[in-house]
Amino acid sequence: MSINKHILFNLFLITSLTACSSDTFVSHCGNMPSEERIEQVQKGQTKDEVLDILGSPSSIVSLDQNTWIYMSSEIKRVAFFKPEELDRDILTIHFNNYNQVSSIERRNKNQGQEVEINKEETATYGNEPGFFAKYFGGVGQFMPFGKASSAEVNK
């Protein structure tokens, strides 16, 4: 390569690398109420009172409608690299059977635990289509121009 090609290649390489390096974003996700509002929540208050003070929760546990979760996190993203969580704040409010606050828990990123994902799969039987259903099952079901009316068919 000549010297001009080396210079041109190096300029292209430097330009490409610096274009990606400035793509750093820190985003704030979630719905965490202010400290003043959180301090207003006391044991014995009803769901409606908590809703008025804190607003809608980020999540309501689907298997236990008496557990409300407010959470927020800060995530740093750099170009195409894996995002990094900088901070996490979780407020969990448990209600008793009378819809009154029974406990309030607060956790942050340092108190979190790594959860190992189980890669096993549950077998599902009866969902495998046979050869004919797999390759010929959709024949005649696609009508690109809609259904033909009986008047059009009789013409």
N, C-alpha and C positions, 0 to 999 in steps of 0.2 A: 504494500500500500504506500502511496505517496504521503507526504507530510500533510497536504491539504485534506486528504481523506481521513487521516488520523484526527486532525483538528475538527473536522465536520462530525465525525463519529462521536468524539468526546463531548462536543457541544450538544449533540442530540441526546446523549446519555445523561448529561448533567441536567438538561432541561426536563427530560422525562422524570428523573428522580425528584427534582425539586417541585414539580407539579403535583406529585402524590404526597409529598411530605407536609404540605400545608392543609391537608384535609383532616383536621382534628376537630371533632365535635364532642361536646359534653351535653348530654340531654338529661332532663329531669322528667321522670315518669311517675305517675301515681297520683294519689289523692290523700295527702297527709295534712290533717288540720293543724292549726297553729298550737303552740304550747299553751297559750291562754285558754283556748277552747277545750283542749284535752283535760286541763286541770278542773274545768267546770263539771266534768262527768264524775258522778259519785255512785257508789253501790246503792241499789234500791231504785234508781231512776228507771223509767219505762223506755221502751224502744222509741216511742214517739218523741220523748224528751231528748234522747241521745241523737235522734235524727235531726231535731231542731238545732241542737248545739253543734254537732260535727258535720252534718250533711250526710249524703249517701255514702255508704262504705264502698271501698274498692271491690270487695268481694263478700258474698255471703256463702258460707260453707254449704254445699248442696246437700250433704247427708245430715247436716245439723243446722237448721234454719236459725238456731239460737246463738250462732257464732258469727260475729261480724269482724271483718278484717279491713283495716285502713293501712295502706302501704305506699311507700315511695322509694325511688332509687335514682342514683346518678350513674349514668353509663357513659364511658369514654369510648369514642369510635375514631380510629385512625385509618383512613383510606379503606382498603379492602381487608385489613387484619381483623382478627377475632375481637369483638367488643369486650371491654373490661369494666366490671362493676366497681365503682369507686366507693359508693356508700349505699346502705339500705336501712330503712327504718320501718318497723312493723308494729302496729297497734292492734291488739286482739281484744275484743270485748265479748264476754260470754254472758248470756242471759239465762235465767232459770225458767221453769215452766210457767211462771206468772208474768213473763216478758219483762222482768226487772233485771238490772245489771247485777250479776253475781261476782264477776271478777274482771280485772283489767290487767292486761300484760303488755309489756313494751320490750321489743327486741331490736338489736341492730345487726349489722353485718358480722361483727366479731363474735356474736353469740350463735351464729348460724352453724349448720352442720352440712357436710357433704353427704349427699344421698346417692348410693350406688344404684344405677339403673339395671334392672333385671332384664336380660336380653332373651329370656325364654319366651316362646309363643304358645298360646293356647290353641289346640287343634280345633278346627270347626269342620264338622262333617256335613255332607249334603249340599255344599255350596260349589262344588266343582262341576261345571257343566260338561256334558259328554261331548264327543267329537261333533256330532251333527248340531247340537245346540250351540256349541262354541262357534262353528264356522257358518252355519246356515240359519241360526236362530233369528236373525234380524231381517231375513229376506222377506220383502213385501211389506215391511212395517214403515219404511221411510217414504213419505209422499212429499216430494219437493215443492209441489204446487198446491198442497192442501187436498182435502178429500173432494172427490168428484161428486156433485149432486146427482140425484136420480134423473133430473131433467136433462143434464148434460150427457149422461150415459145412454139415454133413450134416443138421442138425436141420430 
